Amino acid sequence: MSFRSKGDIPVNEFSAQYFSGGGHKNAAGGMCEKSLEETLVLFEKNIRVFFQELDN
């Protein structure tokens, strides 16, 4: 999967932490072996946690 962001949102850190990926601060990629439905649930859960961690 591919992640893009603007500004100070480090999608490379998100990708590395939750989807075995990496890349640049505003452009990164990762992988998930689960079904699309399971991946979406995992993404939604993890993105909330990630943004909470960024706020702290």
Secondary structure, 3 states (H helix, E strand, C coil): CEEECCCCCCHHHHHHHHHCCEEECCEEECCCCCCHHHHHHHHHHHHHHHHHHHHC
